[in-house]
Structure formats: C-alpha cells, structure tokens
Amino acid sequence: MFKSSGLIALLMMAFALFAAACAPTAAPTSAPVVQTVVVKETAAPQVITATPGAPAPASGSLAMNGAGATFPFPLYSKWFYDYAFVDPTVKFNYQSIGSGGGIAQITAKTVDFGASDAILNDEQLAKAAGIQMFPTVAGAEVLAYNLLGEDGKPITALLKLPYTATADIFLGKITKWNDPILQQANPDIKLPAKDIIVVHRSDGSGTTYIFTDYLSKVSPEWKEKVGNATSVKWPTGLGGKGNEGVSGLVSQNDGAIGYVELAYALTNKLPYGIPQNKAGEYVDVGKTPEGVQQAMSDFGANLGDKLAISIVDAPGKNSYPIAGYTYLLNYMNQEDCTKGKKFVEFFKWALTEGTKDATDLKYVPLPDDVKQQVLGKLDKMTCKGNPL
Amino acid sequence: MSVIAEIKRQKRNSPWSELVRRIEHGDVIFRTLTVVAGLLVVLVTAATGFELWQNSALARAKFGLDFLTGTNWDPVIEDFGALPFLYGTIQTSIFALLIAVPIGLGIAIFLSELAPAWLRQPLGFLVELLAAVPSVIFGLWGLYVFVPSVVKPFAQFLNDNLGFLPIFQGPVFGPSRLAATLILSIMVLPTLVAISRDVFLAIPNAQREGALGLGATQWEMITQNLIPYGLSGILGAIILALGRAMGETIAVTMVIGNNLDLSASLLHPGYTMASIIANEFTEATTDLYREALIEIGLVLFALTLLVNIIARLLVWRVARRIPTEARA
C-alpha cells in the first residue's frame, strides 16, 4: 500500500513539474495535425499505378507540398504523376489527411497548397487572409442499395427516388420498401414489404458534406432537425467507415440503402438509386456524367469572387442533384514566386490536359463557363504584390 | 596488517577510488540508464496527459463536467457530450473480458498443465500468432465474414430465446456492440493466454507435488493451489487485456455500427471513444469540434489510468493476502 501511494505521488509530482515547466512558454494550442497519409476514400485505388510500364521521371528539384481532402485523392495522385512528365523540374506531394487537416495546414502555411471538399466558412476565410478556393472537378453520389425481391432474387434495376423520398428515408419517415411513394415511382419493380435499413458514413467526409447539403436543400425538416456538415447526428441507421464500410454494410443487409460516390458504385457494380431532380426528371448519372456538368453550369453565373458554391438540387432539366465541387486552396498573393508560378502552370494543365484523367476516374471536369472563371482567377495571382 | 584490511582502509579513505571502482564495474552507468528509462515513461505519460488537457481547453470551458454526462453529439450545432462513447467503451470491453478471461485461462491451464509436451509449443505459437494479426484485418474479416456468418445468426438466436433480458433486446442488426465485443474478446485472447501461461509455468513444482501429495485431484490442485498462487499475475494479464480492449480502434469501428444508441441491448449498434476519434478527427473543421474530440481522448486516457490504478491496488491487496493462505 505504501509502495502504491509512493508511485502515484511520484507520478503526480512529475506531472505537476512538467506542467509548471511548460506553462510560461505559451504552450502550443495550435491544431495537432495528423501527418499520416490515410487513403480512406478508395474510390478507384487501381489508378494510382498510372501508365504502367512508363518509368517515373526523376524527382524534381522543386517540391510542392499539399494536403487535404480524401475524395479527390485518386485523381490528384494521377495528375501529379502525369504532370511529372510534363514538367520534370517540379515534384508535387499530396497527403490526403482530410479537408479539416488541409484547411488547418494551409492556414498555418505549413504546406504550399491545401485541398477541401467543404466550402470554407467566413470564420475560416478570415483566419487565412487572402486565401482563394479553386474548384478542380466535381463528383456525384448515388444511393447504393441491396434488396431481395419477393421471388428471392436480388433487384438490380435503377431505383427511382422521388424528390423528397431520399430525405424521408434518411429521416426515418419512409420505413418500408413497398411504401406507396417508392412503388409508384418504380412501376417496373415489384418492391417487397421489407424494412429499409439506412446506412451512412461514420467517418467525417466530404461525401457526407455533399449528401447532407443535398438533403438540407430538398427537405426543410432535414435542414432544421439535422443540418449540413462533414459529420452529422443521424436520425436513424448504421454507420460504416469509408466507402468500403458503407458498401460492406449495404451488401450484407437485405433492405439496406446508403450513399456512396458514383465511382465507387460503378467500379464495385453496386445496384443504385438516383433521386428525382428539381425539374422532376431522373438523370442516370452513371450513364450520363454530363448531368453533373449541367448542374455546375446551372450555378455557373453565381460562382462569384469566392469561386465556391453548392451545386446540389440544381434546377436544370438535365441536371443531376447530388454533386459537389472539390477545391484546391492557395493564397492569391504568393510569397515564393517560383512556387506560385508552378502552381498556376500545373492548374492550367489540370483544367485542360488533365480532364481526360478526370473522366477516366469518373470525376466530372468543369464545364467551359466555370473553367473560364477559374482560369481568370489564376491569371490574377500575384507574387509579393507583382503579377506572376 | 593483512592485505585485505589495508585495501578496506584505503577504500574508506579515498572517495575517489570508491567512485572509480563503481564506474569500472558499471554500477553507476547502469543505474543512471535505468533511472533515465524509468523517468522517460513517466515523462511520456505526463506529457500525453498534459497535451490532451491543454488542447481541449475550448471544449472543457464550454461544456465543463456536463461533457461526461451529455448524450448528444451533433457537429452541426456543435453540441458535444461523451456519454454514448464512454458507455460503449466500458460495455464492450467488460463483456469482451467476461468472454475472454475464462477461455484464456482455460487455454493457459491446458498449455501449462494438461497438454502433452508435443502439443504445447505449436499451440502456444498459434495463440501468439493471433497477437500479430493487424487489427484492420480483424476489422475487415469481422465486417465481411464474422458478422454476417456468425454474429448475426447468434444475435438472432439470443434475441429469440433470451429477448426478455434488456441486454438481448432487438431489433437484430449485424454490426452491433455484440459484434464489437466478440471481436475484442478474440483480440485480447493472446495477451491473456501468453501471460497467464507464463505465470503458471513459473509456479514451483513443489506446489503441485505438495497438493497432489496431500491427496488433491488435478482439478483441486489447479483451482485451490495454482490459481490462487498465480492470482496477482493473472490479474496483471487481465488489466493488460482490458487496456487493449478499451483502446482498440479500427476493428471496433468497422463492426460496431457507429450509432449514439444508449440502450442496454448488446444487439444494438453503439459507439466507442476510440471510434469517434478515428471517425471524425480528420474532417473536424472547426476548433471546438476538434477540441471536443481531443477531450474524448482525454477522457479515454483518464479512464485507462483509473482502471490501471484500481487494478494495481487490487493486485497488491491480493498479493499481500495470498502468501499466508496458499503459499504457506
């Protein structure tokens, strides 16, 4: 007993000493940024080994470091790999640590550029004075589902979800597959009288941000009760970690439905559903990715100086409703002229030559009207106050 | 005057030569090294606690002690409470130990007392191999194989037959606290087995011979002599296993369903402290949100420390009591 209290006292003393020693030196309160590279959004992992056979060129003398969003990671990896052949003097490094980490790092200027799926709020913009968001591509999301029909065979048809049905399912208001709202929209499918099991992402993600953004737009009730963020308090359902977690839970539970990125649904051949758009149409985004470009164009005129806007629930007849931009973040006035120049050169390449990579990986390149605005903004970048 | 007496006199008179003698034989160096190593552990623990404390200042100021009892976790309105996670962590680790301890002890006793010599090595090796399996593998295996083929039918069985008990109430999902509990009990098994087997092997044979000599059966020898004799070591193994269960992150996250459910039922999805950090830290975009997650880390750290201290006290109590009874 004596020994134990002695040990505890020693521990407490060490603790107190340490605390005292650190207190006056304004202990670090900055964000402890996770440095490990976590590839969470395994949208299309096979693409990282791009152009097999061709040797990677020697690493460039200039290193450009970036960090942030996981959603565009497969595309950025491919871009940076391919760009090394275009300009061998520069080597891009990208760590997909998540949008939160990306915003924190570019704000602290510990990286040369950041990346985020979420639109920066006013507070975040104020903290990083002079920062600019540049949309690179957009991505769409679909509702993967798993349902055995009454004959015991899996239903694989394209499921049509009326305008507010998705929100009602995720709010727990539509609980049966043979709910009249769903059955009427899908006259060709005989929906069974089974419970709907809702599956959502458990990890914070840009995918969740876009999906809850969509639900908030189509359902005032969702907006009021739950809201829009990278993680939310889900009214119902199971949480799976990452796209693979969601698809795992969906594929194991008869009657499950969950949102995943389009690329993930297509590469894994998951049956999926699409929501009705604002104009009342169903756009099968798996076959016509132009639906996302249409959604970007619908809001193209409103991009403004911020170059950031939500494109969910787009009004166009051919627009797909669940989609979002992903952004690179950088300062309009650069401190290092070479790095600023290289960033702009790369970005221009990505918006022109790089669109092929994007389409290959099921991301959607910017439509012309949006692209012109981004290029215009890039031309206005400066270095120490002078044009680049 | 003898030579030895002369040397002794010189030693007394010359502190310098005394010091040289001790350094030559490595005592001072060895002592210094071990003291530094020991202090390093204290320092790392203290620094971890301090960092967690420091970096959760915003959340602590906003929520105070209500953080521990808050049942809401809503990043949109930034209202954070730790109770669902605290509850999930404690519930899954306790139940995991309830399953794993009897099995682990059984394996350890079999390996040390009953197994034929040729079987001991390979079987022990297999159990230790379990410890080398990365937890993400347990998680993926759990999600794609174990949960659909074992946990779900088992949960359905429990619900059908024992559904009147609060802990087995439905509805039945695959991913659940039960799934996490079962995965955890497999994951802590190697720790339990390896340590308690070594504890049994370290018990002097005189104990066994004495018990058998007095007419005890093998069962009586094991339960009345060996287990009480090795109890403090076994408790140590249980503490380590509990630590592993409470801190396990990725495997649990993949099978627990990640839901703020606070019901007693093991068949419902739940959430643990390690899981919420792993899930949400990367995309925690505001300061308060991030600091609330760090405070969860602080709570987990404090809980682990508390459990360790309580268990340590328990071990000392047992160790003091046992010698007079079992080791007499």
Contacts between the chains, C-beta under 8 A, distances in Angstrom:
chain1	res1	chain2	res2	distance
A	1	B	316	6.5
A	3	B	316	7.4
A	4	B	312	6.4
A	4	B	313	6.0
A	4	B	316	5.8
A	8	B	309	6.9
A	10	B	42	7.1
A	11	B	42	6.1
A	11	B	45	7.4
A	11	B	46	7.3
A	14	B	39	7.6
A	14	B	42	4.6
A	14	B	43	6.7
A	14	B	46	5.2
A	15	B	46	4.5
A	15	B	49	6.7
A	15	B	50	7.3
A	18	B	43	6.9
A	18	B	46	4.7
A	18	B	47	6.4
A	18	B	50	6.0
A	19	B	46	8.0
A	19	B	50	5.8
A	22	B	50	6.7
A	27	B	50	8.0
A	27	B	54	5.1
A	28	B	54	7.5
A	29	B	54	6.8
A	29	B	55	6.7
A	29	B	57	7.0
A	31	B	287	7.8
A	31	B	290	6.2
A	32	B	51	7.5
A	32	B	55	6.3
A	32	B	294	7.7
A	34	B	281	6.8
A	34	B	282	6.7
A	38	B	282	6.8
A	40	B	282	7.5
A	70	B	282	7.4
A	97	B	282	6.1
A	98	B	281	7.9
A	98	B	282	3.0
A	98	B	283	4.8
A	99	B	282	8.0
A	99	B	283	5.6
A	99	B	285	6.4
A	100	B	281	7.8
A	100	B	282	6.1
A	100	B	283	4.8
A	100	B	284	4.9
A	100	B	285	4.4
A	100	B	290	7.1
A	101	B	282	6.1
A	103	B	285	6.1
A	118	B	283	7.9
A	118	B	285	6.1
A	123	B	286	7.6
A	124	B	285	7.3
A	197	B	173	7.6
A	202	B	253	6.9
A	202	B	258	3.4
A	202	B	275	7.5
A	202	B	279	4.9
A	203	B	278	7.4
A	203	B	279	4.2
A	203	B	280	6.7
A	203	B	282	7.2
A	203	B	283	7.2
A	204	B	75	7.6
A	204	B	279	6.5
A	204	B	280	4.4
A	204	B	281	7.7
A	204	B	282	6.3
A	204	B	283	2.9
A	204	B	284	6.3
A	205	B	283	5.8
A	206	B	283	7.4
A	209	B	283	8.0
A	226	B	76	6.8
A	227	B	76	3.4
A	227	B	77	7.0
A	228	B	76	6.8
A	229	B	75	4.9
A	229	B	76	4.7
A	230	B	75	7.2
A	230	B	280	7.8
A	230	B	283	3.9
A	230	B	284	7.7
A	230	B	285	6.3
A	231	B	75	4.9
A	231	B	279	7.2
A	231	B	280	5.0
A	231	B	283	6.7
A	232	B	74	7.3
A	232	B	75	6.4
A	232	B	76	5.5
A	233	B	72	7.1
A	233	B	73	6.3
A	233	B	74	4.1
A	233	B	75	7.5
A	233	B	76	7.1
A	233	B	260	7.1
A	234	B	259	7.5
A	237	B	259	7.4
A	238	B	173	6.3
A	238	B	175	5.7
A	238	B	257	4.7
A	238	B	258	7.2
A	238	B	259	6.6
A	238	B	269	5.6
A	239	B	257	6.2
A	239	B	258	3.0
A	239	B	259	6.1
A	239	B	269	7.4
A	239	B	279	7.6
A	240	B	175	7.7
A	240	B	254	7.8
A	240	B	258	7.4
A	241	B	253	5.2
A	241	B	254	5.8
A	241	B	258	7.3
A	241	B	278	7.7
A	241	B	279	6.4
A	245	B	143	7.1
A	245	B	254	6.2
A	248	B	143	4.8
A	248	B	144	6.1
A	248	B	254	8.0
A	249	B	143	7.7
A	249	B	174	7.6
A	249	B	175	6.4
A	252	B	143	8.0
A	252	B	144	7.7
A	252	B	147	7.1
A	252	B	148	4.8
A	252	B	174	5.8
A	253	B	173	7.5
A	253	B	174	6.4
